[in-house]
Amino acid sequence: MVRFKRIQQGFTLIELMIVVAIIGILASIAIPSYTEYIRRARATEATSALADMRIKMEQYFQDNRTYVGGPCAAPSGTSTTYFTFNCSVAGTATSYTLTATGSGDMAAYSYNINQDNVKSSSFNAACWSLKPSGSC
C-alpha cells in the first residue's frame, strides 16, 4: 500500500485570521499614536507664530514706546490651516495679548502669550503644552 503526501497549496483560514488579528492589534496601537504625533506637530505652528509675533511687537515697542499700532494689528484675525491668530492691545498701550485658537480637529488647542512673556495653553495655564495631558 502506497501513501502519498499532500502538498500544501496555500494558507489555511485560521492562519489568515491570525494575521488579520495581529494587523488589527498593531493598527489599534499605531493609529492613535500617529494621530497624537500629528496634532503635536500642528501645535508647534501656533507656538512658533506667536513667538515670532511677540518678537515683532517688542521690536516695535523699542522704537515707539507703545504697542498701539504695532505689527500685531495687521495679522489680527489672520489664520492658517489649523489656527486663527488674534492680538489685543490694552488701553494702557503697555500691554498686549497674542492668542492662537485652533480650528477643525485642533479646536481643543489654544495658546496665549503677553508682553511679559507669560505663556499659557488650553491644557496648562503655566506653559505652552503641546500634549492634552498638560505636561510641559
VMD Tcl script that builds the backbone (N, CA, C; Angstrom):
set m [mol new atoms 408]
animate dup $m
set s [atomselect $m all]
$s set {name element resname resid chain x y z} {
  {N N MET 1 A 0.823 -1.148 0.000}
  {CA C MET 1 A 0.000 0.000 0.000}
  {C C MET 1 A 0.896 1.250 0.000}
  {N N VAL 2 A 0.663 2.097 -0.950}
  {CA C VAL 2 A 1.475 3.293 -1.130}
  {C C VAL 2 A 0.688 4.509 -0.640}
  {N N ARG 3 A 1.347 5.311 0.204}
  {CA C ARG 3 A 0.721 6.535 0.713}
  {C C ARG 3 A 1.388 7.724 0.059}
  {N N PHE 4 A 0.571 8.643 -0.390}
  {CA C PHE 4 A 1.076 9.871 -0.994}
  {C C PHE 4 A 0.925 11.019 -0.003}
  {N N LYS 5 A 1.948 11.866 0.033}
  {CA C LYS 5 A 1.886 13.054 0.893}
  {C C LYS 5 A 1.163 14.154 0.145}
  {N N ARG 6 A 0.366 14.872 0.862}
  {CA C ARG 6 A -0.312 16.015 0.258}
  {C C ARG 6 A 0.639 17.210 0.275}
  {N N ILE 7 A 0.679 17.918 -0.789}
  {CA C ILE 7 A 1.490 19.124 -0.872}
  {C C ILE 7 A 0.586 20.297 -0.542}
  {N N GLN 8 A 1.048 21.138 0.420}
  {CA C GLN 8 A 0.238 22.278 0.836}
  {C C GLN 8 A 0.204 23.302 -0.292}
  {N N GLN 9 A -0.989 23.786 -0.597}
  {CA C GLN 9 A -1.189 24.684 -1.726}
  {C C GLN 9 A -1.537 26.111 -1.323}
  {N N GLY 10 A -1.400 26.521 -0.074}
  {CA C GLY 10 A -1.755 27.878 0.337}
  {C C GLY 10 A -1.864 27.971 1.842}
  {N N PHE 11 A -2.583 28.982 2.294}
  {CA C PHE 11 A -2.756 29.218 3.714}
  {C C PHE 11 A -4.125 28.724 4.154}
  {N N THR 12 A -4.189 28.285 5.381}
  {CA C THR 12 A -5.482 27.874 5.917}
  {C C THR 12 A -6.222 29.128 6.405}
  {N N LEU 13 A -7.491 28.994 6.603}
  {CA C LEU 13 A -8.312 30.099 7.071}
  {C C LEU 13 A -7.868 30.571 8.450}
  {N N ILE 14 A -7.484 29.672 9.290}
  {CA C ILE 14 A -7.027 30.034 10.641}
  {C C ILE 14 A -5.755 30.870 10.573}
  {N N GLU 15 A -4.825 30.488 9.716}
  {CA C GLU 15 A -3.593 31.266 9.564}
  {C C GLU 15 A -3.892 32.679 9.077}
  {N N LEU 16 A -4.793 32.814 8.133}
  {CA C LEU 16 A -5.164 34.143 7.644}
  {C C LEU 16 A -5.841 34.976 8.720}
  {N N MET 17 A -6.699 34.360 9.515}
  {CA C MET 17 A -7.389 35.084 10.581}
  {C C MET 17 A -6.406 35.535 11.665}
  {N N ILE 18 A -5.391 34.761 11.952}
  {CA C ILE 18 A -4.376 35.159 12.926}
  {C C ILE 18 A -3.614 36.375 12.418}
  {N N VAL 19 A -3.266 36.387 11.140}
  {CA C VAL 19 A -2.569 37.529 10.559}
  {C C VAL 19 A -3.454 38.771 10.605}
  {N N VAL 20 A -4.713 38.644 10.280}
  {CA C VAL 20 A -5.644 39.776 10.333}
  {C C VAL 20 A -5.769 40.293 11.763}
  {N N ALA 21 A -5.823 39.419 12.736}
  {CA C ALA 21 A -5.931 39.825 14.137}
  {C C ALA 21 A -4.675 40.580 14.578}
  {N N ILE 22 A -3.519 40.101 14.184}
  {CA C ILE 22 A -2.266 40.773 14.538}
  {C C ILE 22 A -2.207 42.163 13.913}
  {N N ILE 23 A -2.588 42.276 12.656}
  {CA C ILE 23 A -2.594 43.585 11.982}
  {C C ILE 23 A -3.584 44.527 12.668}
  {N N GLY 24 A -4.736 44.008 13.067}
  {CA C GLY 24 A -5.721 44.830 13.769}
  {C C GLY 24 A -5.201 45.343 15.104}
  {N N ILE 25 A -4.517 44.497 15.844}
  {CA C ILE 25 A -3.952 44.914 17.136}
  {C C ILE 25 A -2.884 45.984 16.930}
  {N N LEU 26 A -1.998 45.772 15.979}
  {CA C LEU 26 A -0.956 46.767 15.696}
  {C C LEU 26 A -1.559 48.100 15.241}
  {N N ALA 27 A -2.589 48.055 14.408}
  {CA C ALA 27 A -3.233 49.277 13.934}
  {C C ALA 27 A -3.928 50.013 15.076}
  {N N SER 28 A -4.544 49.278 15.999}
  {CA C SER 28 A -5.237 49.928 17.111}
  {C C SER 28 A -4.264 50.633 18.051}
  {N N ILE 29 A -3.016 50.236 18.039}
  {CA C ILE 29 A -1.993 50.906 18.840}
  {C C ILE 29 A -1.354 52.040 18.051}
  {N N ALA 30 A -1.053 51.812 16.788}
  {CA C ALA 30 A -0.288 52.765 15.992}
  {C C ALA 30 A -1.099 53.982 15.547}
  {N N ILE 31 A -2.348 53.811 15.169}
  {CA C ILE 31 A -3.134 54.927 14.629}
  {C C ILE 31 A -3.365 56.036 15.663}
  {N N PRO 32 A -3.771 55.749 16.897}
  {CA C PRO 32 A -3.911 56.842 17.878}
  {C C PRO 32 A -2.577 57.536 18.188}
  {N N SER 33 A -1.504 56.782 18.235}
  {CA C SER 33 A -0.197 57.385 18.488}
  {C C SER 33 A 0.198 58.310 17.348}
  {N N TYR 34 A -0.038 57.893 16.147}
  {CA C TYR 34 A 0.284 58.708 14.976}
  {C C TYR 34 A -0.579 59.974 14.944}
  {N N THR 35 A -1.853 59.841 15.265}
  {CA C THR 35 A -2.748 60.991 15.287}
  {C C THR 35 A -2.287 62.017 16.318}
  {N N GLU 36 A -1.894 61.563 17.493}
  {CA C GLU 36 A -1.405 62.471 18.526}
  {C C GLU 36 A -0.101 63.131 18.090}
  {N N TYR 37 A 0.749 62.411 17.432}
  {CA C TYR 37 A 2.006 62.959 16.911}
  {C C TYR 37 A 1.729 64.068 15.905}
  {N N ILE 38 A 0.763 63.861 15.030}
  {CA C ILE 38 A 0.395 64.866 14.033}
  {C C ILE 38 A -0.157 66.118 14.719}
  {N N ARG 39 A -0.980 65.949 15.738}
  {CA C ARG 39 A -1.545 67.104 16.446}
  {C C ARG 39 A -0.457 67.917 17.139}
  {N N ARG 40 A 0.504 67.239 17.760}
  {CA C ARG 40 A 1.601 67.971 18.399}
  {C C ARG 40 A 2.427 68.727 17.377}
  {N N ALA 41 A 2.631 68.147 16.197}
  {CA C ALA 41 A 3.374 68.840 15.138}
  {C C ALA 41 A 2.600 70.074 14.665}
  {N N ARG 42 A 1.302 69.956 14.565}
  {CA C ARG 42 A 0.488 71.111 14.153}
  {C C ARG 42 A 0.481 72.190 15.226}
  {N N ALA 43 A 0.550 71.808 16.484}
  {CA C ALA 43 A 0.543 72.783 17.575}
  {C C ALA 43 A 1.803 73.643 17.564}
  {N N THR 44 A 2.903 73.112 17.088}
  {CA C THR 44 A 4.125 73.912 17.018}
  {C C THR 44 A 3.978 75.057 16.025}
  {N N GLU 45 A 3.082 74.918 15.061}
  {CA C GLU 45 A 2.789 76.013 14.133}
  {C C GLU 45 A 2.292 77.229 14.908}
  {N N ALA 46 A 1.428 77.009 15.871}
  {CA C ALA 46 A 0.879 78.109 16.656}
  {C C ALA 46 A 1.932 78.730 17.561}
  {N N THR 47 A 2.686 77.903 18.263}
  {CA C THR 47 A 3.666 78.440 19.200}
  {C C THR 47 A 4.775 79.199 18.486}
  {N N SER 48 A 5.215 78.715 17.342}
  {CA C SER 48 A 6.273 79.434 16.631}
  {C C SER 48 A 5.756 80.743 16.041}
  {N N ALA 49 A 4.528 80.765 15.551}
  {CA C ALA 49 A 3.956 82.007 15.020}
  {C C ALA 49 A 3.757 83.036 16.139}
  {N N LEU 50 A 3.320 82.590 17.310}
  {CA C LEU 50 A 3.146 83.510 18.430}
  {C C LEU 50 A 4.484 84.071 18.899}
  {N N ALA 51 A 5.497 83.233 18.931}
  {CA C ALA 51 A 6.829 83.712 19.324}
  {C C ALA 51 A 7.338 84.744 18.325}
  {N N ASP 52 A 7.101 84.515 17.042}
  {CA C ASP 52 A 7.514 85.463 16.008}
  {C C ASP 52 A 6.751 86.784 16.150}
  {N N MET 53 A 5.456 86.701 16.399}
  {CA C MET 53 A 4.647 87.911 16.573}
  {C C MET 53 A 5.101 88.696 17.799}
  {N N ARG 54 A 5.462 87.980 18.865}
  {CA C ARG 54 A 5.924 88.645 20.089}
  {C C ARG 54 A 7.224 89.403 19.830}
  {N N ILE 55 A 8.141 88.810 19.105}
  {CA C ILE 55 A 9.404 89.480 18.789}
  {C C ILE 55 A 9.141 90.768 18.008}
  {N N LYS 56 A 8.254 90.705 17.049}
  {CA C LYS 56 A 7.933 91.899 16.264}
  {C C LYS 56 A 7.295 92.981 17.128}
  {N N MET 57 A 6.448 92.575 18.071}
  {CA C MET 57 A 5.830 93.553 18.966}
  {C C MET 57 A 6.874 94.211 19.869}
  {N N GLU 58 A 7.807 93.447 20.374}
  {CA C GLU 58 A 8.848 94.007 21.241}
  {C C GLU 58 A 9.771 94.940 20.462}
  {N N GLN 59 A 10.077 94.604 19.224}
  {CA C GLN 59 A 10.887 95.495 18.393}
  {C C GLN 59 A 10.145 96.807 18.149}
  {N N TYR 60 A 8.853 96.728 17.903}
  {CA C TYR 60 A 8.046 97.927 17.696}
  {C C TYR 60 A 8.028 98.785 18.965}
  {N N PHE 61 A 7.886 98.133 20.121}
  {CA C PHE 61 A 7.857 98.869 21.388}
  {C C PHE 61 A 9.179 99.569 21.645}
  {N N GLN 62 A 10.288 98.930 21.301}
  {CA C GLN 62 A 11.599 99.551 21.485}
  {C C GLN 62 A 11.725 100.840 20.672}
  {N N ASP 63 A 11.121 100.857 19.507}
  {CA C ASP 63 A 11.207 102.034 18.642}
  {C C ASP 63 A 10.195 103.117 19.017}
  {N N ASN 64 A 9.021 102.734 19.485}
  {CA C ASN 64 A 7.918 103.683 19.664}
  {C C ASN 64 A 7.440 103.862 21.094}
  {N N ARG 65 A 7.876 103.059 22.016}
  {CA C ARG 65 A 7.455 103.098 23.414}
  {C C ARG 65 A 5.951 102.930 23.591}
  {N N THR 66 A 5.341 102.235 22.673}
  {CA C THR 66 A 3.924 101.888 22.767}
  {C C THR 66 A 3.677 100.662 21.899}
  {N N TYR 67 A 2.671 99.893 22.292}
  {CA C TYR 67 A 2.287 98.735 21.476}
  {C C TYR 67 A 1.172 99.082 20.499}
  {N N VAL 68 A 0.524 100.233 20.719}
  {CA C VAL 68 A -0.585 100.645 19.860}
  {C C VAL 68 A -0.061 100.884 18.445}
  {N N GLY 69 A -0.731 100.298 17.481}
  {CA C GLY 69 A -0.309 100.424 16.088}
  {C C GLY 69 A 0.813 99.482 15.709}
  {N N GLY 70 A 1.148 98.589 16.595}
  {CA C GLY 70 A 2.243 97.656 16.347}
  {C C GLY 70 A 1.907 96.628 15.281}
  {N N PRO 71 A 2.874 95.795 14.942}
  {CA C PRO 71 A 2.677 94.829 13.854}
  {C C PRO 71 A 1.648 93.748 14.147}
  {N N CYS 72 A 1.241 93.617 15.380}
  {CA C CYS 72 A 0.218 92.596 15.637}
  {C C CYS 72 A -1.147 93.070 15.190}
  {N N ALA 73 A -1.291 94.363 14.952}
  {CA C ALA 73 A -2.571 94.875 14.481}
  {C C ALA 73 A -2.878 94.354 13.073}
  {N N ALA 74 A -1.847 94.180 12.256}
  {CA C ALA 74 A -2.054 93.703 10.889}
  {C C ALA 74 A -2.461 92.236 10.829}
  {N N PRO 75 A -1.760 91.310 11.556}
  {CA C PRO 75 A -2.153 89.908 11.433}
  {C C PRO 75 A -3.344 89.520 12.289}
  {N N SER 76 A -3.934 90.458 13.008}
  {CA C SER 76 A -5.063 90.130 13.861}
  {C C SER 76 A -6.191 89.501 13.041}
  {N N GLY 77 A -6.640 88.383 13.494}
  {CA C GLY 77 A -7.707 87.696 12.791}
  {C C GLY 77 A -7.221 86.837 11.625}
  {N N THR 78 A -5.932 86.880 11.338}
  {CA C THR 78 A -5.438 86.030 10.260}
  {C C THR 78 A -5.469 84.580 10.716}
  {N N SER 79 A -5.367 83.693 9.766}
  {CA C SER 79 A -5.426 82.289 10.142}
  {C C SER 79 A -4.543 81.454 9.228}
  {N N THR 80 A -4.213 80.295 9.723}
  {CA C THR 80 A -3.525 79.286 8.940}
  {C C THR 80 A -4.506 78.130 8.784}
  {N N THR 81 A -4.037 77.033 8.331}
  {CA C THR 81 A -4.916 75.880 8.136}
  {C C THR 81 A -5.544 75.413 9.449}
  {N N TYR 82 A -4.784 75.475 10.539}
  {CA C TYR 82 A -5.254 74.900 11.792}
  {C C TYR 82 A -5.462 75.907 12.919}
  {N N PHE 83 A -5.009 77.161 12.748}
  {CA C PHE 83 A -5.103 78.142 13.825}
  {C C PHE 83 A -5.525 79.509 13.307}
  {N N THR 84 A -6.208 80.249 14.183}
  {CA C THR 84 A -6.554 81.642 13.942}
  {C C THR 84 A -5.812 82.466 14.978}
  {N N PHE 85 A -5.165 83.544 14.550}
  {CA C PHE 85 A -4.357 84.375 15.428}
  {C C PHE 85 A -5.041 85.712 15.663}
  {N N ASN 86 A -5.009 86.160 16.916}
  {CA C ASN 86 A -5.578 87.452 17.288}
  {C C ASN 86 A -4.622 88.180 18.208}
  {N N CYS 87 A -4.711 89.494 18.170}
  {CA C CYS 87 A -3.886 90.340 19.019}
  {C C CYS 87 A -4.776 91.377 19.666}
  {N N SER 88 A -4.599 91.567 20.974}
  {CA C SER 88 A -5.341 92.633 21.645}
  {C C SER 88 A -4.350 93.491 22.413}
  {N N VAL 89 A -4.366 94.782 22.113}
  {CA C VAL 89 A -3.526 95.750 22.807}
  {C C VAL 89 A -4.398 96.437 23.838}
  {N N ALA 90 A -3.917 96.428 25.088}
  {CA C ALA 90 A -4.704 97.037 26.171}
  {C C ALA 90 A -4.729 98.553 26.034}
  {N N GLY 91 A -5.668 99.184 26.695}
  {CA C GLY 91 A -5.830 100.626 26.628}
  {C C GLY 91 A -4.633 101.411 27.154}
  {N N THR 92 A -3.808 100.787 27.968}
  {CA C THR 92 A -2.657 101.490 28.535}
  {C C THR 92 A -1.506 101.598 27.549}
  {N N ALA 93 A -1.557 100.925 26.450}
  {CA C ALA 93 A -0.521 100.903 25.412}
  {C C ALA 93 A 0.776 100.275 25.883}
  {N N THR 94 A 0.775 99.654 27.048}
  {CA C THR 94 A 1.979 98.991 27.528}
  {C C THR 94 A 1.770 97.502 27.740}
  {N N SER 95 A 0.691 96.981 27.217}
  {CA C SER 95 A 0.451 95.542 27.344}
  {C C SER 95 A -0.325 95.037 26.138}
  {N N TYR 96 A -0.159 93.773 25.874}
  {CA C TYR 96 A -0.868 93.114 24.775}
  {C C TYR 96 A -0.991 91.631 25.089}
  {N N THR 97 A -1.862 90.986 24.390}
  {CA C THR 97 A -2.011 89.537 24.476}
  {C C THR 97 A -2.163 88.989 23.064}
  {N N LEU 98 A -1.348 88.010 22.739}
  {CA C LEU 98 A -1.429 87.321 21.456}
  {C C LEU 98 A -2.074 85.967 21.695}
  {N N THR 99 A -2.999 85.597 20.828}
  {CA C THR 99 A -3.746 84.355 21.005}
  {C C THR 99 A -3.782 83.563 19.705}
  {N N ALA 100 A -3.586 82.268 19.825}
  {CA C ALA 100 A -3.769 81.340 18.703}
  {C C ALA 100 A -4.852 80.353 19.119}
  {N N THR 101 A -5.916 80.294 18.341}
  {CA C THR 101 A -7.043 79.420 18.647}
  {C C THR 101 A -7.159 78.370 17.555}
  {N N GLY 102 A -7.221 77.117 17.949}
  {CA C GLY 102 A -7.298 76.025 16.993}
  {C C GLY 102 A -8.649 75.942 16.314}
  {N N SER 103 A -8.635 75.376 15.115}
  {CA C SER 103 A -9.879 75.152 14.377}
  {C C SER 103 A -9.863 73.738 13.810}
  {N N GLY 104 A -11.041 73.235 13.486}
  {CA C GLY 104 A -11.140 71.877 12.960}
  {C C GLY 104 A -10.795 70.851 14.023}
  {N N ASP 105 A -9.949 69.897 13.677}
  {CA C ASP 105 A -9.582 68.861 14.649}
  {C C ASP 105 A -8.602 69.376 15.698}
  {N N MET 106 A -8.166 70.626 15.574}
  {CA C MET 106 A -7.286 71.258 16.565}
  {C C MET 106 A -8.067 72.214 17.476}
  {N N ALA 107 A -9.387 72.113 17.492}
  {CA C ALA 107 A -10.236 73.053 18.231}
  {C C ALA 107 A -9.957 73.050 19.736}
  {N N ALA 108 A -9.463 71.980 20.281}
  {CA C ALA 108 A -9.188 71.917 21.716}
  {C C ALA 108 A -7.917 72.669 22.096}
  {N N TYR 109 A -7.139 73.090 21.111}
  {CA C TYR 109 A -5.856 73.731 21.361}
  {C C TYR 109 A -5.991 75.250 21.273}
  {N N SER 110 A -5.466 75.953 22.271}
  {CA C SER 110 A -5.343 77.406 22.196}
  {C C SER 110 A -4.114 77.814 23.007}
  {N N TYR 111 A -3.450 78.851 22.523}
  {CA C TYR 111 A -2.210 79.319 23.139}
  {C C TYR 111 A -2.255 80.832 23.288}
  {N N ASN 112 A -1.661 81.345 24.386}
  {CA C ASN 112 A -1.612 82.776 24.664}
  {C C ASN 112 A -0.202 83.160 25.085}
  {N N ILE 113 A 0.159 84.403 24.798}
  {CA C ILE 113 A 1.402 84.981 25.304}
  {C C ILE 113 A 1.156 86.475 25.466}
  {N N ASN 114 A 1.790 87.084 26.485}
  {CA C ASN 114 A 1.614 88.520 26.676}
  {C C ASN 114 A 2.967 89.229 26.681}
  {N N GLN 115 A 2.942 90.528 26.977}
  {CA C GLN 115 A 4.145 91.343 26.909}
  {C C GLN 115 A 5.203 90.914 27.920}
  {N N ASP 116 A 4.823 90.243 28.972}
  {CA C ASP 116 A 5.769 89.771 29.986}
  {C C ASP 116 A 6.295 88.372 29.683}
  {N N ASN 117 A 5.986 87.856 28.497}
  {CA C ASN 117 A 6.375 86.518 28.053}
  {C C ASN 117 A 5.737 85.423 28.917}
  {N N VAL 118 A 4.564 85.702 29.448}
  {CA C VAL 118 A 3.809 84.696 30.200}
  {C C VAL 118 A 3.034 83.870 29.191}
  {N N LYS 119 A 3.318 82.586 29.174}
  {CA C LYS 119 A 2.708 81.680 28.196}
  {C C LYS 119 A 1.670 80.806 28.888}
  {N N SER 120 A 0.595 80.523 28.172}
  {CA C SER 120 A -0.419 79.605 28.684}
  {C C SER 120 A -1.049 78.866 27.508}
  {N N SER 121 A -1.619 77.735 27.817}
  {CA C SER 121 A -2.306 76.947 26.792}
  {C C SER 121 A -3.619 76.457 27.352}
  {N N SER 122 A -4.434 75.887 26.505}
  {CA C SER 122 A -5.725 75.375 26.963}
  {C C SER 122 A -5.544 74.168 27.879}
  {N N PHE 123 A -4.351 73.566 27.877}
  {CA C PHE 123 A -4.097 72.387 28.705}
  {C C PHE 123 A -3.320 72.709 29.975}
  {N N ASN 124 A -2.590 73.838 29.986}
  {CA C ASN 124 A -1.770 74.187 31.129}
  {C C ASN 124 A -1.663 75.705 31.197}
  {N N ALA 125 A -2.022 76.275 32.335}
  {CA C ALA 125 A -2.012 77.730 32.478}
  {C C ALA 125 A -0.606 78.289 32.666}
  {N N ALA 126 A 0.391 77.434 32.817}
  {CA C ALA 126 A 1.741 77.907 33.113}
  {C C ALA 126 A 2.723 77.775 31.949}
  {N N CYS 127 A 2.334 77.134 30.863}
  {CA C CYS 127 A 3.272 76.939 29.760}
  {C C CYS 127 A 2.517 76.593 28.476}
  {N N TRP 128 A 3.256 76.496 27.407}
  {CA C TRP 128 A 2.683 76.062 26.130}
  {C C TRP 128 A 2.776 74.546 26.047}
  {N N SER 129 A 1.795 73.873 26.502}
  {CA C SER 129 A 1.777 72.417 26.455}
  {C C SER 129 A 1.324 71.954 25.082}
  {N N LEU 130 A 2.094 71.071 24.477}
  {CA C LEU 130 A 1.726 70.526 23.181}
  {C C LEU 130 A 0.907 69.252 23.304}
  {N N LYS 131 A 0.782 68.752 24.532}
  {CA C LYS 131 A 0.063 67.496 24.772}
  {C C LYS 131 A -1.208 67.753 25.572}
  {N N PRO 132 A -2.288 67.058 25.265}
  {CA C PRO 132 A -3.516 67.199 26.053}
  {C C PRO 132 A -3.346 66.796 27.513}
  {N N SER 133 A -2.289 66.053 27.831}
  {CA C SER 133 A -2.060 65.673 29.220}
  {C C SER 133 A -1.691 66.877 30.072}
  {N N GLY 134 A -1.270 67.988 29.435}
  {CA C GLY 134 A -0.955 69.195 30.155}
  {C C GLY 134 A 0.483 69.306 30.595}
  {N N SER 135 A 1.307 68.290 30.324}
  {CA C SER 135 A 2.704 68.363 30.723}
  {C C SER 135 A 3.472 69.295 29.778}
  {N N CYS 136 A 4.433 69.986 30.341}
  {CA C CYS 136 A 5.192 70.964 29.562}
  {C C CYS 136 A 6.398 70.353 28.890}
}
mol reanalyze $m
mol bondsrecalc $m
mol representation Tube
mol addrep $m
